[in-house]
Amino acid sequence: MMQEIKEVKAFLFAKKESLTKQVLRNSIYSFGTNLIAKVGGLIFTILIARIFLPELFGLYSLVLSIILTIATFTDLGINTTLSRYLSESLAKKEKEPEARSRFRFLLRLKVILSFIISAILFLFSSFISNFIFHKPELTAPLQIGALYLFAISIQGFFGTIFYPLRKLEHNFISEALFQISRASLFLVFILFYKSSVYKDVKIVFLILTIATLISSLYYLLVLSLKYKKIFIGKIIPIEKIRIFSFLGWTIILSTSVVIFGHIDTIMLGIFAPNEFVGYYAILLSFMGAVAGLVSFGGVLLPVFTEINRERLERGFKKIIKYLAILAIPSAIGLAFVIIPVIKVIYGPEYVPEAFYIPIMITSVILSLLVIECVFSGIYNSLFMAKEKVKIPAKVMMLAILSNIILNYAFIKIALLYHQAFAIFAVALATFITRYGNLITLANLAKKKLNVKIEEGSLSKPLIASLVMLVFLFVFDYFVTMSIFTGILMIVLAILVYFVSLSTLNKI
């Protein structure tokens, strides 16, 4: 056993790595980074949710959604452009001057843009709070959030560099520093300040800002010690027209992706009380956490950039096959366990009996978005790598417009019955438009790039997942549930799934 472990370690960390080794090693680091992010995010969210309760937690979630939506304008596709063109430069023999020139050009754009957008948010926070959301209590958190906005923008840029460098161990360490810092700082405020202070939402965004700066300092330290040639040295003229052409469509796509991810929460905040935003945010955070664990779009963008034709088609099919094995059972399993898990972790306040039915239905709909998130990320990376970013950008713009229309229509109809059904309304609108976006991308990838999903890649994991779901219902019916039996149920369900999948593969 020890010999096998040594062989695997030697394969993953060999000095001369093949493309397959690099993808595998960085995928492991990417998974580890996502795992730390999701577990740390879960712990931090539990701390806030337990202390703030639904109303204040809803306020926090609304402010965070506003900040992350505005954050798209501090990026405007610059991070993706950096990853794509730095990967291209590093693949060349004479790589350093071009890579350095492209990096410094995009860095200047990033800093200037981030400062301008953050300043605008700070100056207009009162207007946003009072005249758009009619909630004056948003003003102070948004002002502190402007600092957080600048910090996450710069952190994201430096973190992106390590994808084309294929050194994702640094992203792993940086994420760990961020998660440890924000949880520790929050606990310090709880221990040393009165409840009237630490129950203030703006304090949370101050903590997030400090933790993000600590994470960014780690990136800067590594770059200055190990990769200083990216910063220092001679620069050469770069093809700005080509970069701006790619950047233009990437701006549309990246902006659209984030807006698409937060428009439901924002519209819910406009039409419904804060506590319903809190219920919805908890469900959405679980979906995002699970999807993040099985998503590897950032890792694959540099890889897709370097391969073409038959290798691209073979590589795409393998990626979809393996991700389907993870994504489909994750989505179906999450739909089954999400409500009892929320009750245990966050407390019954987040699943009140009076609103159980709409919350339960919403949880199922959002859980199934795990599959869409994973596959859409792969398709977006594929189109960007081949400089066809305008295709997903146009599709996403149409999806956003459809989402806004459906959200508004469904919310208005839901409010005729009860405010609680507003969360079901936005979930349904999001589900329809997201899967519509995915199906359109799949059809266009087949036509434009000659890549498609093999039928067995989806059908076998789906059938095995349904077998697993039947087991979950039977186990829940005959066994009295507790934390121990719940963990046992999940472990056995995973075993049932893989046994079923193995049996199907032999048929």
N, C-alpha and C positions, 0 to 999 in steps of 0.2 A: 504493500500500500504506500509506504514512504517513497519507494522508488518511483511509483507512478506519479506521485505528487511532485517529485523533483523533476521528472520529465516534462510535466505540464508547465512547471515554473520556467524551465529552460526554454521551452517553446515560446512562451509568452514574452519573455524578457531577453531574448537573444539580441545581440548587438546588431546583426544584420537581419532585418525583418522583411519578410515578404509582405505584399499588400494584405493577404489574408490574416497574417499574424498581427499586423497593425490594426486592422479592423476589429479583430477579436479582442486584443488587449485594450484598445480604446473603448470598445463596447462595454467591457467589464468595468472600466473606470467610469464610463458614462452612467452605467446602471448604479454603481456605487454612489456617484454624485447625486443622482436622482433619488436614490434610497435615503441618503442623508437629508436631502432637501425635503422630501415628503415626511419622513419621520420627525425631523426637526420642526417642519411646518405644522405637523399635527400636534406636537407637544406645545408649541407656542400658541396655536389656535385654541387648544384646550384651556391653557392658562387664561387667555383673554376671555374666552366664552364663559368659563366658570365664574369669573370675577364680574364681568360686565353684564351677563344675562342678555336675553334676546334683543332688547331695545338698544342698549349701548353697543352690543356686538354688531347689530344691524347698521348702526351709524359708522362704526369702524369699517365694516365691509363696503359700505357705500363710498366712503372717502377713498379707500384703497382702490376700488374699481375706477373712480374718477382719475386718480393719479396714474394708474397703469394704462388707462386709455389715453391720457395726455402724453404718457411716456412714448407712445408711438411717434409723436412729433419731435422727440429728441433723438430718435433713431433714423426714421425715414429710410430704412433699408441699408443704412451705413454698415451695420454689423454684418449683415449677410453679404454685402458687397466686399467687405474686408476678407471674409472667409473664402469667398469664391476666387478672388483675384490674388490673394496672398498664396492660396493653394497652387494656383497656376504658376506664379513666379517661383515658388520653392521647388517646383518640379523641373525647372530648367537648370542647365549647367551653370551659367552665369546668373545666379539667382539673387545675390545680395543687393546690388544697386537698385534693381527694379522693385524687389520686395520692400526695401527701405523707403523708396520714393512713394510707392503706393500707400504704405502704412502711414507715413507722415502727412500725406495729402488728406487722407480720410480722417486722421486724428484731428487735424485743424478743423475740418468740417464738424466733427462730432462735438468738440468742446464749445465752439461758437454757438451751434444750434442748441445744445443742452442748456447753456447759460441763458439764452434768449427765452426759450420756452419756460424754463423754471421761473424766471423773473416775471413773465406774463401771468403764470399761475398765482404767484404771490400777490401781485397787484390786483388781480381780478377775483381773488378768492371770495371777497364779500359779495360781489355781483353774482357769482355762481351760486353761492349759498342762498341769497335772499330772493333773487329774481328768476332763477331757473328751478331750484329745488324747493324754495320757500321754507328752508330750514336753516335759520341763523346759526345754529349750533355747529354747522359744518365749517364756518369761517376759520377758526383757530387751527383745527386739524389740517385744513388745506394749506394754510400758511407754513406750518412746519413741514407739511408734505411736499412743499416746493423744494426744500432742501433735500429731502429724501429722493425726489425726482431727479435732481442733478446727480446725486450720489449713485443711484442705480444705473443711470445712463452711462457714466464713465466706467463703472464696474463691469457692466455688460460688454463694453467695447474691449477692455483689456482681457476679459475672460474669453472672448471670441478668438483672440490670437492663437490660443493653444489648440484650437481645432485643426487649422492647417499645419501647425507645427507637430500635431499628433502627439502631444504631451498632456493628455487629459488628467494625469495624476495631480497636476497643479490646480485644476478646476475642482477636483475632489477635496484637496486640502483647503482651498479657499472657501468652499461651501461649508465645510466642517467648522471653520473659524467663524463664519457668519452665523450659523445656527447656534453654536455654543455662546457666542457673544450676545446675541439678542435675548436668548433665554436667561442667561446669567444677569444681564442688565435689568431685565424685567423683574426678576426675583429680588434684586437689590432694591428696586423702588418699592416693592411690596413690603420688604423687611424694615426699611428705614423711613418710609413716609406714611402719613395718615391715609386712610381709605379715600378721603375726599380728593387726594392728590393722585394716587395711582389709578383711580377710576376715571381719570381724565384721558380721553381718547388721544389728545395731542401728545401726551407723554409717550404713547406707544410709537408714534411716528418719529419722535426724537430718538428713541431707542433704536428703531430700524435704521435711521440715518447713521448713527454711530457705528452700528454693527456692519453696515455696508462699507463704510470708510475703512474699517479694520480689514475687511475682505479685500478691498481694492489695494491697500498698502502691501498686502502679501503678493498680489500680482505684480505690482511695480518693483518690489524687491527681487522677485525671481527674474523678471525681464532685464533689470539693470545688472544682475550678476551673471546670468547665463545667456541672455540673448540681446546684449547691448548693441550688437551690430544692426539690429532692427531700428534702433534709435539714432545711433551715431555713425557718421560716414558720409561719403559723397552721394548726392542724389542726381538722378537723370530725368530728362523729360519723360512724361508718361502719357499714354493715349487717353486724355481726359474725355474726349468725345465718346469713346467706347464705354468708359466707366460710367459717365453720366447717363448714357443711353440705358445701360443695365440698371443703374441706380434709380432712374426715373420710374421704371415699372416696379422695381423692388420697393420703392417708397409706397406705391399704391398697394402692393401685396402686404407688406409688413404692417402698414397702417390698418388695412382692412382686417387682417388676422386678429389684431388686438381689439379693434372695435367690435368685431364679430364675437370675441370672447367675453366682452363686458357689456354689450348693449342691452342684454336681457336684464342684468342686475341694475343698470342705470334706469331703464324704463320702469322696472318694478319699483325702484326708489321714488320715481316721480309720481306714480299712481297709488302706491300702497304704503302703509305705515312701516317704520323701521324694523319692527319685530319680524315682519314677513320677509324682509330682505335678509334678516339674520337666519331664518329657517332655510331659505333658498341658498344662501352662501355656504352653510354647513354642508348641504347635499352636493353643491357644486365643487367644494373643496375636496370631498372624497373622490369624486369622479376624476378631477384633475390629478390627484395624488396617484391613483391607480394607473391612469393613462401615462403619466410621466415616467413611471417605473418601466414601462414596456415600449417607450418611444426612443428612437435613436436617429431622428432626422438630422440633428446637428453633426453627428459622427459621420453620416453617410454623404453629406454634401461634398466634402473634399474628395471622397472616393468616386462618386458619380462624375466629378469633374475630370478625372483622369482616365476613365474607361469609356469605350465606345462599342457600338454595334453588337456583335454576338456576346461579348463579355458583359455588356450592359444588360442585355436581355436575360442572360443566365443569372447574373447577379441579382437583378430585380426579382425574378421568380423565387430565388432562394430566400431573399429577405422577407418577401411577403409570406412565404410558407412558414418560416420560423416565427414571424411576428403574429401571424394568425393563431398559431398554437398557444401563444401567450395571451393575446388580446381578447379573443372570443370567450374563453372560460373566465377570464378576469372580469369581463363585463357582466356576464350572466351570474357569476358568483356574487359579485358586488350587489347586484339588484336584489339578491336574496337576503344578504346579511346586513345591508347598510342601516336599516332602521334600528334593529336591536343593538348594533354597534354604537350608533349615535346615542341611544339611551344610556348605555353603559359609560361611554367616554365623556359625553357632554352633559348628560343629565336629561331627565324627562321634560324639562322646560322647553327643549328644542323639538320635541314631538308631542305637543299637547293633545290630549284626547279629543278635544273639540275640533281639531283640524287634522286628525289622523289620516282620514281618507285622501284629501288632496296632497298631503305630504308624502304618503306612501306611493301614490301614483306618480308623483313628481320624481321620487327617488328611483323608480324603475326606469322612467324615460331617460333621466340623466345618466344612469349607470350604463345604459346601452350606447352612450356617446363615447365610451372608452374606445370602441372599435373604430369609430369615425376619426377620432383624434389621432390615433396611431397611423392609420392608412393615409389620411390627408397630409400628415407631416412628411411621409415618404414621397408622395406625389409632388408636393411643393419643392422638396429638396431635389428631386429628379429634374423638374422643369428649370429650376434656378441653375443647376449645374450645367445644363446644356444651353444656357443663355436664352431660354424661352420663357422668361419670367412673366411676360405680358399675358401668357395664356392663363395661369392661375390667378393673376391680378384681375383680369376682366371677369373671370368666373366668380371671384370673391366679391367684387363690387356688386354684381347682380344678386349674390346671396345675401349681402348686407341689406340691400334695398328690400328684398323679399322678407328678410327677418324683421326689419322695422315695421313694415306694413302688417305682417302677421302678428307681431307682438302687440301692436296697437289694437288691432281688431279683436284678437283673442282676449286681451286684458279687459277691454270695454265690455265684451260679452260676459266674462267671468264676474266682473263687478256687479252685474245685474243680479247675481245670486249671492255671492259673499266675497269679501276681500281675500279669504284664504285660497279661493280658486284662482287667484291671480298668479300664484307660483306655478300651478299646473299649466296655466295659459302660456307663460313665457317659456316653460320647459318644452311644451308641445311645439311652439313656433320655432324654437331653437333646433329641436330634433328634425323637423321637416326640412329646414333650410340647410342644416349641416350635412345631412345625408344626400340632399339634392346636389350640394356642392361636390361631395365625394364622388357620386356617380358620374357627374359631368367631367371631373378630372380624369377618372378612369377611362372614359370613352375617348377623351382627347389624347391621353397618353398612348392609347392603342393606335390611334390614327396618325399622330405626329411623330412618335418615337418608337413605334412598333413593339411596345411592351404591354403585356397584359397579365392578368391573374389567372392561373390555372384553376379549373373548377374544383379539383380535389383539395386545393390549398385551403379553401373555405369550408367545403361541405363536411369533411371528416372532423375538423375541430368543432364544428357546429353540432354535429350529431353526438360526439363524445361529451360536449358541454350540456346537451339536453339530458343525456343519461345521468350526468353529474347532478343536474337540477332535480331530477326525479329522486335521486338518493337523498338530496338535501331535504326535500319535502317529507320523505318517509322517516328520516332520522328525526326531524323536528316533531313529527306527529307522535312517535313512540317514545322519545327520550325527553325527560324533563331538562330544560335548558338552564345552564349556569355558565360561568366563565370557563370552567374546565371542560364541560361537555361541548361548549361552543367551539373551543380550540380543537378538541378532538374531532368534531364534525367537519371543520375546515380541512384538517389534515387528511381525514378519510376521503373527503370529497376530491381533493387533489389526486389522491391515489386512484380513486374510481375513474377520474377523467383520463389519466395517463394509461391506465389499463385498457379502457375503452378505445382510446386513440390507437394504442398499439395493436389491438385486435382488428380495428378497421384497416390499418395499414397492411395487415397480413392477408386480408380478404382480396 
